[in-house]
Amino acid sequence: MESENSASESMQSPGFLVSCILGGAFLGVSVLAFHFGAPVPLLNQLSSILPVVGKWKRRKKRPVRVYMDGCFDMMHYGHCNALRQARALGDELVVGVVSDDEIIANKGPPVTPLNERIIMVGAVKWVDQVIPDAPYAITEEFMKKLFNEYNIDYIIHGDDPCLLPDGTDAYALAKKAGRYKQIKRTEGVSSTDIVGRMLLCVRERSLGDTHNHSSLQRQFSHGHNQKFEDGGSGNGTRVSHFLPTSRRIVQFSNGKGPGPDARIVYIDGAFDLFHAGHVEILRLARGLGDFLLVGIHTDQTVSAHRGAHRPIMNLHERSLSVLACRYVDEVIIGAPWEVSKDMMTTFNISLVVHGTVSEYKDVHKENSNPYAVPISMGLYRQLESPLDITTSTIIRRIVSNHEAYQKRNEKKEESERKYYENKAFVAGD
């Protein structure tokens, strides 16, 4: 009975009726043309009518295009999760990256310049198009440009307020136009937090660094700031209150393994404060094979090789940042320092690579070279790093201008404090 009703409904559809009418007309004209000896080209032209009718029925709707903007300074997994949520609200995601001048005017000096921020945003797997030099606030002129030139359907932002220096809402016009959608802010991290962690590093060192290595590393990467937790003002920074969940890892993962004959390339590292230098070396590595496997070293391993104040971001934070990169297929969360023969076999690794620009510059001079096995197997290659940027480069930028960043953070911390005090549950991912 259901099939009869379905057939009846389809026969009553406009597409079906149009097909019947034109099909009948085509058949009648064809018979007359054939009877009166019409030339073959005319018959061929008539025969092209029905496929066109079919295309009318199969024509897809225009993809829903959504827009999200931001500074994306000190880009982290929170930014990536916001872009993931924004992309889920449409078919194509266009991202505006705010100019350096606009950031300086509204927030203070950016840590990473525009060219690096564009590389970072463009490498996120959920981003389809990037607009450089976007304005900090959605102006009437820019909104019209988004709607008319970029065919944007909705403008997206998180549930945390974005206020201009004069206290007005940066997205007021988009809301008024009815073209605004909201996503859930990713809690536990912000650019302010990350800068605060590095400023904490500077302060601890200036106080003589009386903490032992293990306790300081736990404070720094795992979110324990005794002054803050005891209710004192401390430095006011929310230090890594990230709560990792299995669902978040699944959301960031590709969910696909390598094919049976895939050439698997392996690269490892700390990938702390994930930056443009990391993105570019991963891009090169991915180009050498069919599947890129990335090893993320544990917090303890990074601390042992880079010092008590490292890593700035903990293992799960670093893993999500790497997973969000479009060049990465899979990560090993807590990869071993040494690449063993067993590991090469287990993951069917075809090539191990390492960049020329790295925090571990003397890695090959150590008594125990972590790449000794792949080197002996003839499966190791050193890549020329496209950018001379390391995690230490980012930290030096903060330290060299720490007074300006301290002032910037103090302003931002107040707004974040109010957000956490007044926040309510928002459904979403």
Secondary structure, 3 states (H helix, E strand, C coil): CHHHHHHHHHHHCHHHHHHHHHHHHHHHHHHHHHHCCCCHHHHHHHHCHHHHHHHHHHCCCCCCEEEEEECCCCCCHHHHHHHHHHHHCCCEEEEEEECHHHHHHHCCCCCCCHHHHHHHHHCECCCCEEEEEECCCCCHHHHHHHHHCCCCCEEEEECCCCECCCCCECCHHHHHCCCEEEECCCCCCCHHHHHHHHHHHHHHHHCCCCCCHHHHHHHHHHCCCHHHHCCCCCCCCCCCCCCCCHHHHHHHCCCCCCCCCCCEEEEEECCCCCCHHHHHHHHHHHCCCCEEEEEEECHHHHHHHHCCCCCCCCHHHHHHHHHCECCCCEEEEEECCCCCHHHHHHCCEEEEEEECCCCCCCHHHCCCCCCHHHHHCCCEEEECCCCCCCHHHHHHHHHHCHHHHHHHHHHHHHHHHHHHHHCCCCCCC
